[in-house]
Structures are given as structure tokens and as C-alpha cells.
Amino acid sequence: MRKKEPITTIMTKEVITLTVTDDLTKAENLFKKYHIRHIPVVNGNKIIGILSYTDLLRISFVDAIDDESGIIDATVYNMFTVEQVMAKNVVTITPTTTIKEAAEILASKEFHALPVVEGKLLVGIVTTTDLIKYLIEQY
């Protein structure tokens, strides 16, 4: 296993993002379309929050009901904004952060994604799934 390998070797560089003016229906559609569980919320390219699929589950019936019941989700989604639901105090890492350092952060926290920023600009995202896939490749 390479000890000083930078996070850039495993991070997702083409990041799907939201803005605070996007609605939660759009967020749900992005989660499902791209099979992802975390979406950074940006103002331009600057990260201001992160929305997880779990955040949506907390306020709705996503996947707890069949697709015919989309009306219920839309009603719940209209009660909240992305800004109200997203996590605001986002822990970030830089492109020079090592994979080991990122793993240590995720292992010690109660979240599963780390946006990668250069200065204030979002340049990638790494998740616990990325780390597990990396670990599997080592064997």
C-alpha cells in the first residue's frame, strides 16, 4: 500500500453540484440519476454546504414508498429548501491531502464524504466508497 498517495488519485473530479436556489426534487433526481449519495452545494465554484441522500430521507418518504407516490415527496420538498437541509459546516481537504489522512478523517467523523478544495474552489470529492474501492485494489 502506498503511504503518501494524494487523494487526487481516487477522488471524483467531475463533481455533480447544487446551488441554494435548486429545489430538493432536483437533488433527489440527481441522487438517483447518478447513483450518488452526496452533493456539494456551491456558490459559483465555492463550496457552501453539502447535501446527502440521508438528509433527504430524514425529511421525506424517498424510497420508503413506491414511485407512484411522488406527490407526497413533492409536498414535503416544497416545505424545505436546499439551504435548510444541507450541512453547512463542511469539513474539506486539499488535493495534497493523502489518502490515509482522508481515511482518518472519515473514520473519526459521522459523515461519509469530503469535498476537495483548492483555495476556496471545489475540485473534487472523495467518499468512503472511494476509499473502500481503493483498499480492495490493494489486494
C-alpha positions, 0 to 999 in steps of 0.5 A: 500500500502506498503511504503518501498517495494524494487523494487526487488519485481516487477522488471524483473530479467531475463533481455533480453540484447544487446551488441554494436556489435548486429545489430538493426534487432536483437533488433527489433526481440527481441522487438517483440519476447518478447513483450518488449519495452526496452533493456539494452545494456551491456558490459559483465554484465555492463550496457552501454546504453539502447535501446527502441522500440521508438528509433527504430521507430524514425529511421525506418518504424517498424510497420508503414508498413506491414511485407512484407516490411522488406527490407526497415527496413533492409536498414535503420538498416544497416545505424545505429548501436546499439551504435548510437541509444541507450541512453547512459546516463542511469539513474539506481537504486539499488535493495534497491531502493523502489518502490515509489522512482522508481515511482518518478523517472519515473514520473519526467523523459521522459523515461519509464524504469530503469535498476537495478544495483548492483555495476556496474552489471545489475540485473534487470529492472523495467518499468512503466508497472511494476509499473502500474501492481503493483498499480492495485494489490493494489486494 
